[in-house]
Amino acid sequence: MKKLILSFVILSFLAGSARAGVVVGTSNPPGMPLTMSAGTTSGPMLVNVVSDNPPNDVMAAWHFQLMIIPDAGAGGTLTFQDPATGTPPNPTNYIFGSNGLGISITNSGSQLSANDFFNPSFGTGAPVPGAPGANLLQMDFLASSNASGLFGIYAVEGSASTQWTDTNLTTQFFTNVPDGTGNVLIGDVLIAGGVPEPSSFVLLGVAGAALAGWQWKRKRKRSLRSAHRATRPAGSATNSLFCHR
């Protein structure tokens, strides 16, 4: 009987542990986009983490890789503006507070990767809080002058791209970004309509010139017809009638 009870307790514990997890997201999740205008730099977007089992998920390190993918119908380009490649300041409500070794960034414009480690001098890690969570990074975006539409911010799956490490130095995957080869949408950026590219202006100019030329030719034909009627000899209509009898 005792063995049965012990087995039940162990299974319950394992089931509870399996349900626990850490989710990575942004301050502008899908359906709640960060809005901006074409040709400008956006306001901030925060990458954050939330535990569904606080304070039992303790994070010793984190790493993610993000990429921008335009939705169907979007135009122009959107790129990661800040932070640039290097070591940026910690965001507000940072997961490691002042106890990280320093955030490291690689920013290629279309992709951004970031990571940091908890300083072992201060312990084994930091507990991941429940909602609203804690922040990993603050970033913003640059939209081209002709950009418009919705752009998705995606986390790249895989142990080399997006994961976190627990106090046992074991690699863990975020609940919503599992180990794999795909991309997971974690944020949206919406851009108001932009200014057409120079090539578009050329096409509009050609179309306008063609229309103007057609209108000029039409007016010229009308003028020639009017002049011809005005200079026709008197009686020419009568002569014409006689000729056709």
C-alpha positions as CSV (number, residue, x, y, z in Angstrom):
1,M,0.0,0.0,0.0
2,K,2.8,2.4,0.9
3,K,4.6,1.6,-2.4
4,L,1.4,2.3,-4.3
5,I,1.0,5.7,-2.5
6,L,4.6,6.5,-3.1
7,S,4.3,5.7,-6.8
8,F,1.2,7.9,-7.1
9,V,3.0,10.8,-5.4
10,I,6.0,10.4,-7.8
11,L,3.8,10.2,-10.8
12,S,1.8,13.3,-9.7
13,F,5.1,15.2,-9.2
14,L,6.4,14.2,-12.6
15,A,3.1,15.1,-14.3
16,G,3.2,18.5,-12.5
17,S,6.8,19.0,-13.7
18,A,5.9,18.2,-17.3
19,R,3.1,20.8,-17.2
20,A,5.5,23.5,-15.9
21,G,7.3,25.6,-18.5
22,V,8.7,29.0,-19.5
23,V,7.2,30.9,-22.3
24,V,9.1,33.5,-24.4
25,G,7.1,36.4,-25.9
26,T,7.0,40.1,-26.6
27,S,5.2,43.2,-25.3
28,N,3.4,43.1,-28.7
29,P,2.2,39.6,-29.2
30,P,0.3,38.4,-32.3
31,G,-2.9,40.4,-32.6
32,M,-1.5,43.4,-30.6
33,P,1.0,44.9,-33.0
34,L,3.5,47.6,-32.4
35,T,2.3,50.4,-34.8
36,M,4.7,52.7,-36.6
37,S,4.9,54.9,-39.8
38,A,6.9,54.2,-42.9
39,G,10.3,55.8,-43.0
40,T,10.6,56.0,-39.2
41,T,12.1,54.2,-36.2
42,S,9.5,52.4,-34.0
43,G,8.9,52.7,-30.3
44,P,10.3,49.9,-28.1
45,M,9.3,46.2,-28.1
46,L,10.3,44.1,-25.1
47,V,11.2,40.4,-25.3
48,N,10.0,38.7,-22.1
49,V,9.7,35.4,-20.3
50,V,6.9,34.1,-18.1
51,S,6.8,30.9,-15.9
52,D,3.6,28.9,-15.4
53,N,5.2,27.4,-12.3
54,P,6.9,30.2,-10.3
55,P,9.3,30.3,-8.6
56,N,10.4,26.8,-9.5
57,D,11.8,27.6,-13.0
58,V,15.2,29.0,-12.2
59,M,17.1,30.4,-15.2
60,A,20.9,30.4,-15.3
61,A,21.3,31.5,-19.0
62,W,19.1,32.4,-22.0
63,H,19.5,32.7,-25.7
64,F,17.2,33.5,-28.6
65,Q,17.4,34.2,-32.3
66,L,14.7,36.4,-34.0
67,M,13.9,37.1,-37.6
68,I,11.4,39.3,-39.4
69,I,9.0,37.8,-41.9
70,P,6.5,40.0,-43.8
71,D,2.9,38.9,-44.0
72,A,1.3,38.5,-47.4
73,G,0.6,41.9,-48.9
74,A,3.2,43.7,-46.9
75,G,5.6,45.9,-48.9
76,G,9.0,47.5,-48.4
77,T,11.4,46.4,-45.6
78,L,11.5,46.3,-41.8
79,T,14.8,45.7,-40.0
80,F,16.1,45.5,-36.4
81,Q,17.5,48.9,-35.6
82,D,18.5,48.8,-31.9
83,P,20.3,47.2,-30.2
84,A,23.2,47.1,-32.5
85,T,25.8,44.3,-32.4
86,G,27.6,44.6,-29.1
87,T,26.6,44.8,-25.4
88,P,23.5,46.9,-24.8
89,P,22.1,48.1,-21.4
90,N,19.8,45.8,-19.5
91,P,16.1,46.5,-20.1
92,T,13.8,47.5,-17.3
93,N,12.6,44.6,-15.1
94,Y,15.5,42.5,-16.4
95,I,15.4,38.8,-15.5
96,F,18.9,38.8,-14.0
97,G,18.6,42.3,-12.5
98,S,22.2,43.5,-12.2
99,N,23.6,40.0,-11.8
100,G,24.1,39.1,-15.4
101,L,27.5,38.8,-17.1
102,G,26.2,41.2,-19.9
103,I,23.8,40.8,-22.8
104,S,25.5,40.0,-26.1
105,I,23.9,41.0,-29.4
106,T,24.5,40.1,-33.0
107,N,22.3,42.3,-35.3
108,S,22.3,41.7,-39.1
109,G,19.2,43.8,-39.7
110,S,16.9,41.0,-40.8
111,Q,18.0,38.8,-37.9
112,L,18.9,39.4,-34.3
113,S,20.4,37.0,-31.7
114,A,21.0,37.7,-28.0
115,N,22.2,35.9,-24.9
116,D,23.3,36.3,-21.3
117,F,24.4,34.3,-18.3
118,F,23.7,34.7,-14.6
119,N,26.9,35.6,-12.8
120,P,27.7,32.5,-10.7
121,S,29.3,34.8,-8.0
122,F,25.7,35.7,-7.1
123,G,24.2,32.2,-7.1
124,T,22.9,29.6,-9.5
125,G,20.3,31.6,-11.4
126,A,17.2,33.8,-11.2
127,P,13.6,32.5,-10.7
128,V,11.4,33.2,-13.7
129,P,8.3,35.0,-12.4
130,G,4.7,34.4,-13.3
131,A,2.7,36.9,-15.4
132,P,3.5,39.6,-16.5
133,G,7.0,38.0,-16.3
134,A,10.4,39.6,-16.7
135,N,12.3,41.1,-19.6
136,L,15.2,39.8,-21.6
137,L,15.8,42.6,-24.2
138,Q,14.4,45.9,-25.5
139,M,14.6,46.5,-29.2
140,D,13.2,48.8,-31.9
141,F,12.8,48.7,-35.7
142,L,13.5,50.8,-38.8
143,A,10.9,50.8,-41.6
144,S,11.8,51.8,-45.2
145,S,10.0,54.8,-46.7
146,N,7.9,52.5,-48.9
147,A,7.1,49.9,-46.1
148,S,3.5,49.0,-45.3
149,G,1.5,46.2,-43.9
150,L,2.1,43.6,-41.1
151,F,5.5,42.1,-40.3
152,G,5.9,39.1,-38.0
153,I,8.7,38.8,-35.4
154,Y,9.6,35.1,-35.2
155,A,11.7,33.0,-32.8
156,V,13.9,30.5,-34.6
157,E,13.5,26.9,-33.2
158,G,16.5,24.7,-32.2
159,S,19.1,24.3,-29.5
160,A,21.5,26.5,-31.3
161,S,18.9,29.3,-31.7
162,T,16.4,29.6,-28.9
163,Q,16.7,28.0,-25.5
164,W,17.4,28.6,-21.8
165,T,19.5,26.8,-19.2
166,D,18.5,25.7,-15.7
167,T,20.6,25.6,-12.6
168,N,21.8,22.1,-13.5
169,L,23.2,23.6,-16.7
170,T,20.6,21.5,-18.6
171,T,19.3,23.0,-21.9
172,Q,15.6,23.7,-21.7
173,F,13.2,24.8,-24.5
174,F,10.6,27.4,-24.1
175,T,7.1,25.9,-24.0
176,N,6.0,27.8,-27.2
177,V,9.3,27.5,-29.0
178,P,10.3,23.8,-28.9
179,D,13.3,22.1,-30.4
180,G,12.8,21.9,-34.1
181,T,13.6,23.5,-37.4
182,G,10.7,26.0,-37.8
183,N,9.9,29.6,-36.7
184,V,7.4,30.6,-34.1
185,L,5.5,33.9,-34.3
186,I,5.9,35.9,-31.0
187,G,5.3,39.5,-32.1
188,D,3.8,41.8,-34.7
189,V,4.7,45.2,-36.2
190,L,2.1,47.1,-38.2
191,I,3.3,49.9,-40.6
192,A,1.1,52.6,-42.1
193,G,1.2,53.0,-45.9
194,G,4.5,54.4,-47.3
195,V,5.7,56.5,-50.2
196,P,6.1,54.6,-53.5
197,E,9.7,53.7,-54.6
198,P,11.4,55.8,-57.3
199,S,10.6,53.2,-59.9
200,S,6.9,53.6,-59.1
201,F,7.2,57.3,-59.7
202,V,8.8,56.6,-63.1
203,L,6.0,54.4,-64.1
204,L,3.5,57.0,-63.0
205,G,5.4,59.6,-65.0
206,V,5.4,57.5,-68.1
207,A,1.7,56.8,-67.8
208,G,1.0,60.5,-67.3
209,A,3.1,61.5,-70.3
210,A,1.3,59.0,-72.5
211,L,-2.1,60.3,-71.4
212,A,-1.0,63.9,-72.0
213,G,0.3,63.0,-75.5
214,W,-3.0,61.2,-76.3
215,Q,-5.0,64.2,-75.2
216,W,-2.8,66.6,-77.2
217,K,-3.3,64.5,-80.4
218,R,-7.0,64.4,-79.8
219,K,-7.2,68.2,-79.4
220,R,-5.0,68.7,-82.5
221,K,-7.3,66.5,-84.7
222,R,-10.3,68.5,-83.5
223,S,-8.5,71.8,-84.4
224,L,-7.6,70.6,-87.9
225,R,-11.2,69.5,-88.6
226,S,-12.5,72.9,-87.4
227,A,-10.0,74.7,-89.6
228,H,-10.8,72.6,-92.6
229,R,-14.6,73.3,-92.3
230,A,-13.9,77.0,-91.9
231,T,-11.8,77.2,-95.1
232,R,-14.1,75.1,-97.3
233,P,-15.1,77.1,-100.5
234,A,-18.7,78.4,-100.6
235,G,-21.0,76.3,-102.8
236,S,-18.8,73.3,-102.5
237,A,-21.7,71.4,-100.9
238,T,-23.9,72.3,-103.8
239,N,-21.3,71.2,-106.3
240,S,-21.0,68.0,-104.4
241,L,-24.7,67.4,-104.8
242,F,-24.6,67.9,-108.5
243,C,-21.7,65.5,-108.9
244,H,-23.6,62.8,-107.2
245,R,-26.7,63.0,-109.4
